[in-house]
């Protein structure tokens, strides 16, 4: 989860998700831009199944620099 509740009218963020699909390279999976105060400020990332290689980047392109709060949960499943 990413909390965008601290954004104000002049702020713009670009959030990108990358996934390793070939075992060697991270590829861009999704990209979204958020501008100004958000009516629904929590971003939720849907569950994904992969062996390894997941990355999220947040780039602020305009506005006053902000500290962005986040929380990730990693679940590992074992076969009995």
N, CA, C and O atoms as CSV, one atom per row, in Angstrom:
chain,resi,resn,atom,element,x,y,z
A,1,UNK,N,N,0.839,-1.166,0.000
A,1,UNK,CA,C,0.000,0.000,0.000
A,1,UNK,C,C,0.887,1.233,0.000
A,1,UNK,O,O,1.948,1.240,0.623
A,2,UNK,N,N,0.452,2.281,-0.701
A,2,UNK,CA,C,1.136,3.565,-0.691
A,2,UNK,C,C,0.117,4.622,-0.288
A,2,UNK,O,O,-1.005,4.641,-0.794
A,3,UNK,N,N,0.513,5.496,0.620
A,3,UNK,CA,C,-0.368,6.535,1.165
A,3,UNK,C,C,-0.059,7.873,0.502
A,3,UNK,O,O,1.011,8.441,0.721
A,4,UNK,N,N,-0.984,8.377,-0.302
A,4,UNK,CA,C,-0.810,9.647,-0.993
A,4,UNK,C,C,-1.582,10.782,-0.328
A,4,UNK,O,O,-1.834,11.811,-0.954
A,5,UNK,N,N,-1.958,10.600,0.936
A,5,UNK,CA,C,-2.765,11.617,1.613
A,5,UNK,C,C,-2.010,12.929,1.829
A,5,UNK,O,O,-2.634,13.953,2.102
A,6,UNK,N,N,-0.683,12.919,1.712
A,6,UNK,CA,C,0.102,14.132,1.910
A,6,UNK,C,C,0.262,14.993,0.676
A,6,UNK,O,O,0.904,16.042,0.739
A,7,UNK,N,N,-0.309,14.574,-0.456
A,7,UNK,CA,C,-0.166,15.370,-1.676
A,7,UNK,C,C,-1.020,16.633,-1.617
A,7,UNK,O,O,-2.116,16.636,-1.056
A,8,UNK,N,N,-0.493,17.707,-2.208
A,8,UNK,CA,C,-1.273,18.938,-2.316
A,8,UNK,C,C,-1.464,19.281,-3.790
A,8,UNK,O,O,-1.013,18.545,-4.668
A,9,UNK,N,N,-2.132,20.396,-4.055
A,9,UNK,CA,C,-2.568,20.751,-5.406
A,9,UNK,C,C,-1.446,20.770,-6.447
A,9,UNK,O,O,-1.683,20.413,-7.601
A,10,UNK,N,N,-0.244,21.173,-6.073
A,10,UNK,CA,C,0.852,21.305,-7.042
A,10,UNK,C,C,1.710,20.057,-7.192
A,10,UNK,O,O,2.662,20.062,-7.973
A,11,UNK,N,N,1.399,18.987,-6.464
A,11,UNK,CA,C,2.228,17.778,-6.483
A,11,UNK,C,C,1.793,16.796,-7.566
A,11,UNK,O,O,0.604,16.607,-7.822
A,12,UNK,N,N,2.797,16.173,-8.197
A,12,UNK,CA,C,2.552,15.100,-9.155
A,12,UNK,C,C,3.545,13.978,-8.897
A,12,UNK,O,O,4.745,14.219,-8.762
A,13,UNK,N,N,3.041,12.749,-8.829
A,13,UNK,CA,C,3.875,11.557,-8.640
A,13,UNK,C,C,3.637,10.578,-9.777
A,13,UNK,O,O,2.526,10.464,-10.296
A,14,UNK,N,N,4.693,9.876,-10.154
A,14,UNK,CA,C,4.582,8.773,-11.105
A,14,UNK,C,C,4.963,7.504,-10.352
A,14,UNK,O,O,6.056,7.412,-9.794
A,15,UNK,N,N,4.055,6.524,-10.337
A,15,UNK,CA,C,4.287,5.250,-9.662
A,15,UNK,C,C,4.405,4.169,-10.736
A,15,UNK,O,O,3.509,3.992,-11.561
A,16,UNK,N,N,5.535,3.448,-10.707
A,16,UNK,CA,C,5.773,2.382,-11.686
A,16,UNK,C,C,5.983,1.059,-10.960
A,16,UNK,O,O,6.612,1.006,-9.904
A,17,UNK,N,N,5.441,-0.016,-11.550
A,17,UNK,CA,C,5.656,-1.374,-11.060
A,17,UNK,C,C,6.455,-2.142,-12.109
A,17,UNK,O,O,6.172,-2.067,-13.304
A,18,UNK,N,N,7.452,-2.877,-11.643
A,18,UNK,CA,C,8.267,-3.705,-12.517
A,18,UNK,C,C,8.202,-5.142,-12.024
A,18,UNK,O,O,8.161,-5.393,-10.819
A,19,UNK,N,N,8.192,-6.098,-12.976
A,19,UNK,CA,C,8.175,-7.524,-12.641
A,19,UNK,C,C,9.220,-8.235,-13.492
A,19,UNK,O,O,9.393,-7.929,-14.672
A,20,UNK,N,N,9.914,-9.190,-12.873
A,20,UNK,CA,C,10.878,-10.017,-13.577
A,20,UNK,C,C,10.121,-11.215,-14.146
A,20,UNK,O,O,9.662,-12.076,-13.396
A,21,UNK,N,N,9.993,-11.268,-15.463
A,21,UNK,CA,C,9.237,-12.371,-16.075
A,21,UNK,C,C,10.125,-13.403,-16.759
A,21,UNK,O,O,9.667,-14.497,-17.088
A,22,UNK,N,N,11.400,-13.058,-16.977
A,22,UNK,CA,C,12.273,-13.997,-17.685
A,22,UNK,C,C,13.437,-14.492,-16.833
A,22,UNK,O,O,14.333,-15.166,-17.341
A,23,UNK,N,N,13.431,-14.163,-15.545
A,23,UNK,CA,C,14.492,-14.617,-14.662
A,23,UNK,C,C,15.737,-13.749,-14.684
A,23,UNK,O,O,16.666,-13.981,-13.910
A,24,UNK,N,N,15.769,-12.744,-15.566
A,24,UNK,CA,C,16.961,-11.912,-15.687
A,24,UNK,C,C,16.685,-10.412,-15.670
A,24,UNK,O,O,17.507,-9.643,-15.171
A,25,UNK,N,N,15.555,-9.985,-16.199
A,25,UNK,CA,C,15.320,-8.557,-16.402
A,25,UNK,C,C,13.996,-8.097,-15.812
A,25,UNK,O,O,12.976,-8.772,-15.947
A,26,UNK,N,N,14.021,-6.944,-15.158
A,26,UNK,CA,C,12.775,-6.327,-14.702
A,26,UNK,C,C,12.150,-5.579,-15.876
A,26,UNK,O,O,12.827,-4.834,-16.585
A,27,UNK,N,N,10.868,-5.785,-16.067
A,27,UNK,CA,C,10.139,-5.128,-17.152
A,27,UNK,C,C,9.022,-4.276,-16.551
A,27,UNK,O,O,8.419,-4.654,-15.547
A,28,UNK,N,N,8.753,-3.135,-17.165
A,28,UNK,CA,C,7.676,-2.274,-16.705
A,28,UNK,C,C,6.348,-2.998,-16.848
A,28,UNK,O,O,6.003,-3.472,-17.930
A,29,UNK,N,N,5.609,-3.082,-15.752
A,29,UNK,CA,C,4.320,-3.765,-15.726
A,29,UNK,C,C,3.173,-2.759,-15.748
A,29,UNK,O,O,2.191,-2.955,-16.464
A,30,UNK,N,N,3.289,-1.689,-14.975
A,30,UNK,CA,C,2.221,-0.691,-14.899
A,30,UNK,C,C,2.820,0.663,-14.524
A,30,UNK,O,O,3.831,0.742,-13.827
A,31,UNK,N,N,2.173,1.721,-15.002
A,31,UNK,CA,C,2.605,3.074,-14.667
A,31,UNK,C,C,1.369,3.945,-14.490
A,31,UNK,O,O,0.478,3.951,-15.340
A,32,UNK,N,N,1.317,4.686,-13.374
A,32,UNK,CA,C,0.197,5.584,-13.105
A,32,UNK,C,C,0.728,6.915,-12.597
A,32,UNK,O,O,1.733,6.969,-11.888
A,33,UNK,N,N,0.038,7.990,-12.973
A,33,UNK,CA,C,0.394,9.333,-12.535
A,33,UNK,C,C,-0.703,9.859,-11.624
A,33,UNK,O,O,-1.889,9.721,-11.926
A,34,UNK,N,N,-0.305,10.466,-10.504
A,34,UNK,CA,C,-1.233,11.020,-9.524
A,34,UNK,C,C,-0.909,12.491,-9.345
A,34,UNK,O,O,0.229,12.846,-9.039
A,35,UNK,N,N,-1.907,13.352,-9.535
A,35,UNK,CA,C,-1.702,14.795,-9.421
A,35,UNK,C,C,-2.654,15.379,-8.395
A,35,UNK,O,O,-3.838,15.042,-8.369
A,36,UNK,N,N,-2.123,16.267,-7.540
A,36,UNK,CA,C,-2.948,16.972,-6.565
A,36,UNK,C,C,-3.426,16.084,-5.437
A,36,UNK,O,O,-3.072,14.908,-5.347
A,37,UNK,N,N,-4.245,16.678,-4.573
A,37,UNK,CA,C,-4.828,15.940,-3.448
A,37,UNK,C,C,-5.710,14.815,-3.991
A,37,UNK,O,O,-6.436,15.002,-4.968
A,38,UNK,N,N,-5.640,13.658,-3.356
A,38,UNK,CA,C,-6.369,12.480,-3.817
A,38,UNK,C,C,-7.610,12.237,-2.971
A,38,UNK,O,O,-7.531,12.198,-1.743
A,39,UNK,N,N,-8.758,12.072,-3.626
A,39,UNK,CA,C,-10.000,11.765,-2.912
A,39,UNK,C,C,-9.902,10.404,-2.227
A,39,UNK,O,O,-10.426,10.220,-1.129
A,40,UNK,N,N,-9.232,9.454,-2.876
A,40,UNK,CA,C,-8.977,8.125,-2.320
A,40,UNK,C,C,-7.466,7.932,-2.316
A,40,UNK,O,O,-6.904,7.441,-3.295
A,41,UNK,N,N,-6.794,8.316,-1.218
A,41,UNK,CA,C,-5.338,8.428,-1.231
A,41,UNK,C,C,-4.527,7.146,-1.063
A,41,UNK,O,O,-3.300,7.197,-1.154
A,42,UNK,N,N,-5.155,6.010,-0.823
A,42,UNK,CA,C,-4.405,4.768,-0.619
A,42,UNK,C,C,-4.344,3.988,-1.931
A,42,UNK,O,O,-5.372,3.670,-2.528
A,43,UNK,N,N,-3.120,3.686,-2.368
A,43,UNK,CA,C,-2.919,2.840,-3.543
A,43,UNK,C,C,-2.724,1.415,-3.044
A,43,UNK,O,O,-1.914,1.165,-2.151
A,44,UNK,N,N,-3.468,0.492,-3.621
A,44,UNK,CA,C,-3.352,-0.930,-3.271
A,44,UNK,C,C,-2.843,-1.672,-4.494
A,44,UNK,O,O,-3.410,-1.544,-5.579
A,45,UNK,N,N,-1.786,-2.442,-4.332
A,45,UNK,CA,C,-1.260,-3.257,-5.417
A,45,UNK,C,C,-1.863,-4.644,-5.319
A,45,UNK,O,O,-1.867,-5.252,-4.249
A,46,UNK,N,N,-2.372,-5.143,-6.432
A,46,UNK,CA,C,-2.985,-6.471,-6.439
A,46,UNK,C,C,-1.917,-7.549,-6.322
A,46,UNK,O,O,-0.777,-7.362,-6.748
A,47,UNK,N,N,-2.297,-8.665,-5.745
A,47,UNK,CA,C,-1.370,-9.784,-5.567
A,47,UNK,C,C,-0.858,-10.271,-6.912
A,47,UNK,O,O,-1.584,-10.300,-7.905
A,48,UNK,N,N,0.401,-10.647,-6.916
A,48,UNK,CA,C,1.029,-11.176,-8.120
A,48,UNK,C,C,1.807,-12.418,-7.739
A,48,UNK,O,O,2.344,-12.509,-6.635
A,49,UNK,N,N,1.867,-13.369,-8.647
A,49,UNK,CA,C,2.624,-14.589,-8.417
A,49,UNK,C,C,3.851,-14.553,-9.314
A,49,UNK,O,O,3.729,-14.419,-10.532
A,50,UNK,N,N,5.036,-14.671,-8.718
A,50,UNK,CA,C,6.274,-14.691,-9.480
A,50,UNK,C,C,7.362,-15.298,-8.606
A,50,UNK,O,O,7.223,-15.360,-7.384
A,51,UNK,N,N,8.426,-15.736,-9.225
A,51,UNK,CA,C,9.526,-16.351,-8.481
A,51,UNK,C,C,10.374,-15.300,-7.778
A,51,UNK,O,O,10.665,-15.430,-6.589
A,52,UNK,N,N,10.764,-14.278,-8.492
A,52,UNK,CA,C,11.581,-13.226,-7.909
A,52,UNK,C,C,11.529,-11.999,-8.806
A,52,UNK,O,O,11.167,-12.092,-9.979
A,53,UNK,N,N,11.888,-10.871,-8.258
A,53,UNK,CA,C,12.009,-9.677,-9.061
A,53,UNK,C,C,10.740,-8.851,-9.153
A,53,UNK,O,O,10.001,-8.941,-10.133
A,54,UNK,N,N,10.493,-8.062,-8.149
A,54,UNK,CA,C,9.368,-7.125,-8.168
A,54,UNK,C,C,9.891,-5.806,-7.602
A,54,UNK,O,O,10.580,-5.795,-6.582
A,55,UNK,N,N,9.566,-4.707,-8.258
A,55,UNK,CA,C,10.048,-3.410,-7.804
A,55,UNK,C,C,8.973,-2.362,-8.055
A,55,UNK,O,O,8.272,-2.395,-9.067
A,56,UNK,N,N,8.856,-1.429,-7.109
A,56,UNK,CA,C,7.962,-0.285,-7.258
A,56,UNK,C,C,8.814,0.967,-7.112
A,56,UNK,O,O,9.626,1.065,-6.192
A,57,UNK,N,N,8.632,1.929,-8.022
A,57,UNK,CA,C,9.318,3.208,-7.891
A,57,UNK,C,C,8.289,4.322,-7.808
A,57,UNK,O,O,7.222,4.253,-8.419
A,58,UNK,N,N,8.630,5.348,-7.042
A,58,UNK,CA,C,7.798,6.542,-6.932
A,58,UNK,C,C,8.693,7.720,-7.291
A,58,UNK,O,O,9.726,7.929,-6.655
A,59,UNK,N,N,8.310,8.486,-8.299
A,59,UNK,CA,C,9.076,9.651,-8.716
A,59,UNK,C,C,8.180,10.867,-8.628
A,59,UNK,O,O,7.126,10.909,-9.263
A,60,UNK,N,N,8.579,11.847,-7.855
A,60,UNK,CA,C,7.815,13.086,-7.769
A,60,UNK,C,C,8.336,14.020,-8.857
A,60,UNK,O,O,9.526,14.333,-8.894
A,61,UNK,N,N,7.438,14.466,-9.747
A,61,UNK,CA,C,7.847,15.283,-10.888
A,61,UNK,C,C,7.552,16.763,-10.702
A,61,UNK,O,O,8.186,17.596,-11.349
A,62,UNK,N,N,6.602,17.117,-9.830
A,62,UNK,CA,C,6.320,18.529,-9.548
A,62,UNK,C,C,5.926,18.691,-8.086
A,62,UNK,O,O,5.529,17.734,-7.423
A,63,UNK,N,N,6.046,19.932,-7.594
A,63,UNK,CA,C,5.599,20.246,-6.243
A,63,UNK,C,C,6.705,20.198,-5.212
A,63,UNK,O,O,7.872,19.962,-5.527
A,64,UNK,N,N,6.309,20.427,-3.972
A,64,UNK,CA,C,7.217,20.376,-2.833
A,64,UNK,C,C,7.564,18.925,-2.530
A,64,UNK,O,O,6.667,18.084,-2.472
A,65,UNK,N,N,8.843,18.609,-2.335
A,65,UNK,CA,C,9.216,17.216,-2.039
A,65,UNK,C,C,8.429,16.656,-0.842
A,65,UNK,O,O,8.317,17.301,0.200
A,66,UNK,N,N,7.896,15.461,-1.013
A,66,UNK,CA,C,7.064,14.810,0.011
A,66,UNK,C,C,7.696,13.515,0.480
A,66,UNK,O,O,8.420,12.853,-0.264
A,67,UNK,N,N,7.416,13.167,1.709
A,67,UNK,CA,C,7.754,11.857,2.239
A,67,UNK,C,C,6.517,10.984,2.051
A,67,UNK,O,O,5.427,11.341,2.499
A,68,UNK,N,N,6.685,9.852,1.395
A,68,UNK,CA,C,5.558,8.973,1.080
A,68,UNK,C,C,5.626,7.745,1.978
A,68,UNK,O,O,6.641,7.050,2.015
A,69,UNK,N,N,4.551,7.484,2.696
A,69,UNK,CA,C,4.492,6.302,3.557
A,69,UNK,C,C,3.999,5.108,2.741
A,69,UNK,O,O,3.152,5.246,1.859
A,70,UNK,N,N,4.549,3.933,3.054
A,70,UNK,CA,C,4.165,2.718,2.340
A,70,UNK,C,C,4.228,1.519,3.275
A,70,UNK,O,O,4.825,1.578,4.349
A,71,UNK,N,N,3.596,0.424,2.841
A,71,UNK,CA,C,3.601,-0.823,3.591
A,71,UNK,C,C,3.405,-1.967,2.607
A,71,UNK,O,O,2.417,-1.994,1.874
A,72,UNK,N,N,4.339,-2.911,2.588
A,72,UNK,CA,C,4.234,-4.068,1.719
A,72,UNK,C,C,4.158,-5.328,2.558
A,72,UNK,O,O,4.801,-5.429,3.603
A,73,UNK,N,N,3.383,-6.273,2.105
A,73,UNK,CA,C,3.254,-7.576,2.752
A,73,UNK,C,C,3.750,-8.611,1.751
A,73,UNK,O,O,3.306,-8.643,0.603
A,74,UNK,N,N,4.655,-9.437,2.185
A,74,UNK,CA,C,5.155,-10.504,1.320
A,74,UNK,C,C,4.738,-11.838,1.927
A,74,UNK,O,O,5.086,-12.161,3.062
A,75,UNK,N,N,3.994,-12.592,1.153
A,75,UNK,CA,C,3.549,-13.914,1.603
A,75,UNK,C,C,4.343,-14.978,0.858
A,75,UNK,O,O,4.525,-14.896,-0.356
A,76,UNK,N,N,4.807,-15.962,1.588
A,76,UNK,CA,C,5.508,-17.080,0.977
A,76,UNK,C,C,4.708,-18.347,1.252
A,76,UNK,O,O,4.341,-18.635,2.391
A,77,UNK,N,N,4.448,-19.089,0.196
A,77,UNK,CA,C,3.674,-20.302,0.312
A,77,UNK,C,C,4.582,-21.516,0.187
A,77,UNK,O,O,5.500,-21.533,-0.633
A,78,UNK,N,N,4.328,-22.511,0.989
A,78,UNK,CA,C,5.098,-23.750,0.926
A,78,UNK,C,C,4.151,-24.895,0.595
A,78,UNK,O,O,3.010,-24.929,1.057
A,79,UNK,N,N,4.633,-25.811,-0.195
A,79,UNK,CA,C,3.849,-26.997,-0.536
A,79,UNK,C,C,4.222,-28.092,0.439
A,79,UNK,O,O,5.399,-28.411,0.609
A,80,UNK,N,N,3.211,-28.670,1.084
A,80,UNK,CA,C,3.477,-29.722,2.083
A,80,UNK,C,C,3.604,-31.075,1.425
A,80,UNK,O,O,3.828,-32.075,2.107
